[in-house]
Amino acid sequence: MRPVPAAEPLSGKPHWAKVAENMAFENASLTRYFLSWLSAYLWAVEGDEKAVAVFITAAVMGDGSIQTEKVTLTIGKFSTREEEDEAGQEGAGGARAKEEEAETITHVHKTALALGVLKAAGHEPERVYAKADGKSRWFELAWSVDKAKGFLSSASLWLYAVELAGGSDEIRIKYSRALEVVGVEARLENFTTAGKRPRAKLVVRLGGDVAEYSIRLHKNNAVELHFSTTDREEAERRAAVLRAVGVRAEVKKTYDKYHNRDMWQIAVTTNALAADSVHEAVRKAVVEFLKQCREVRVLSADTYDRLVKKFEKGVPEWGEIRFSVKLGKYGTIEVIYQPSDLESFNKAVELLRGLGMGDSCEGDWCFIHFTAREPEGGRLGFVRITTDGLRYIGWLALHGNERAQWLKEMLLKEARGEVVRQRLMQYFREGEQWGSVKPPIEKEVEVEGRRVRVRVEEVEAWKEKSKTREHLVVKIRAKVIEGNSEAAVEKEARFFKSGDKIKGYVIIHAGAEGGREAEHLRTVAVLKALGVERWSRKPEQILLSGGALDTLMRLEPVCAALGQCRKT
């Protein structure tokens, strides 16, 4: 470790004050990191287990993973000295000086601090892995799932539910896995028939948070979950806990005339409580409430059976519409709904069209999101969602479309087997990446055993019609750097449809700088920098497939040119 640079006193300030000032203003991210972990250390020594658990869980949700058998946290991922030296040679002397000063603290120091804090808090990781990728270095801290339960079960997990954490699928996956680790507890207490109607207390525990609600049965046999308070913050917290376990709950303001004050209340009725999005533990607690109502003869046998069936099965978001999600004949995912009546068929089609999904289009470059056929003469109809439709659902869900989020979750629940579920998730992730990347893009790649740096400076995309076909043209301007040499590259990838397949090509010119071989190497380097991994070569062309276009859909200009990156 190199010594901290000397700091000259300013206006009588001692040496350490100047060092702290430099760290705070010149290296704000390091300051935030150290202050956060030092705060966690204070909570640990003060015995504030909840605050420590919230902090560690937040770190894992942001920079870690929750897997089937372990929970990890990544710390560092700093570049090495050699990489910073290269950057310093290109920049001004002042910028270089700041980089040298910042480098006095590395991933090693950050990890050492984190390990000390975690040990003090009683959550020391069971494994520490040193990781490297090229010139980057970082550490991965790992706990077994049972060990990680120690902090996950005390954290405010509702903070990471879909409605609060946003559309990030990564956070949503971590949240769902955290629920699997700690579970959701829902229990019934204090059942009574005193008064007009049966009622009880429903207690929900999620991680380190417990919330209580009143549950009652009305005269019309409607089940209602209720909470009322003068404290808006507490009402919002309890509503958030309900939403985190899948219950659609909102806080409403009412006025209490008798006490002359504002009240904040939550009221959730039968169908919202029975929705299939609601965690099974909560629905089971409601079934227990109904069972006790039946035992005191408040419910008839028929009504009891009907309600229990509803809560045990769960009411789907789309009513009675349920898509089958299974593996097709050729290893593809088949997502299909087969209605027997025209009303159900029309409802399914309207739901998909309401998301902006199309079952027909004009021109070569349009997307079919679903296909449909009406039921007729005893023959079942069908509504089949295509792979492009699944990607579009993923994109919409990521960008906050609530109906798309519910449809996505419903399809994942209907997936038959882990292989089908994983492939379905892959389509959703591909859609989530649509339009997520904008130039400039810098990346180091290997081509034919040679390491080169690529800087993609500009990407344009448009549709271009000729006499025989319509091309999608993707124009790329980039620079390829190898050693001390730098070459400008300007290429057009032209895609077209041939039957139901997408094909593409990039022309390689013999008269380019360095000849055709050098031009081929530079073009391949640019394609790899953009994420394209597969192609075939002809003497004068690089041939591309539809998979290459799927990859290029991550580029905002390409996605926009095809009309897919738009919110509905």
Salt bridges, closest charged atoms under 4 A:
GLU21 OE2 - LYS13 NZ 2.92
GLU21 OE1 - LYS18 NZ 3.19
GLU26 OE1 - LYS98 NZ 3.56
ASP85 OD1 - ARG81 NH2 2.85
ASP85 OD1 - ARG96 NH2 3.31
GLU86 OE2 - LYS135 NZ 2.88
GLU90 OE2 - ARG453 NH2 3.46
GLU100 OE2 - ARG81 NH2 3.75
GLU100 OE2 - ARG96 NE 3.03
GLU103 OE1 - ARG2 NH2 2.66
GLU103 OE1 - ARG81 NH1 3.59
GLU140 OE2 - LYS70 NZ 3.85
ASP169 OD1 - LYS408 NZ 2.55
GLU170 OE2 - LYS174 NZ 3.36
GLU185 OE2 - ARG187 NH1 2.84
GLU189 OE2 - ARG187 NE 2.79
ASP209 OD1 - LYS50 NZ 3.62
ASP209 OD1 - ARG237 NH1 3.53
GLU212 OE1 - LYS201 NZ 3.62
GLU224 OE1 - HIS218 NE2 3.15
GLU234 OE2 - ARG237 NH2 2.90
GLU234 OE2 - ARG238 NE 2.62
GLU236 OE2 - ARG232 NE 3.49
ASP256 OD2 - HIS259 ND1 2.89
ASP256 OD2 - ARG261 NE 3.78
ASP262 OD2 - LYS253 NZ 3.55
GLU280 OE2 - LYS284 NZ 3.76
GLU317 OE2 - ARG248 NH2 3.37
GLU334 OE1 - LYS326 NZ 3.89
ASP359 OD2 - ARG353 NH2 3.04
GLU376 OE1 - ARG379 NH2 3.98
ASP388 OD1 - ARG391 NH1 2.98
GLU402 OE2 - ARG248 NH2 3.39
GLU409 OE2 - ARG172 NH2 2.55
GLU414 OE2 - ARG322 NH1 2.52
GLU430 OE1 - ARG391 NE 2.66
GLU432 OE2 - LYS408 NZ 2.87
GLU442 OE2 - ARG455 NH1 2.56
GLU444 OE2 - ARG451 NH2 2.93
GLU446 OE1 - ARG451 NH1 3.62
GLU448 OE2 - HIS520 ND1 3.93
GLU457 OE2 - ARG455 NE 3.67
GLU457 OE2 - LYS479 NZ 3.90
GLU458 OE1 - ARG477 NH1 3.03
GLU460 OE2 - ARG477 NH1 2.77
GLU464 OE2 - ARG494 NH2 2.36
GLU482 OE1 - ARG450 NH2 2.78
GLU486 OE2 - LYS479 NZ 3.54
GLU490 OE2 - LYS475 NZ 3.32
GLU490 OE1 - ARG477 NE 3.41
GLU492 OE1 - ARG494 NH1 2.97
GLU517 OE2 - ARG537 NH2 2.56
GLU519 OE2 - LYS491 NZ 2.52
GLU519 OE1 - ARG522 NH2 3.12
ASP550 OD2 - ARG391 NH2 3.61
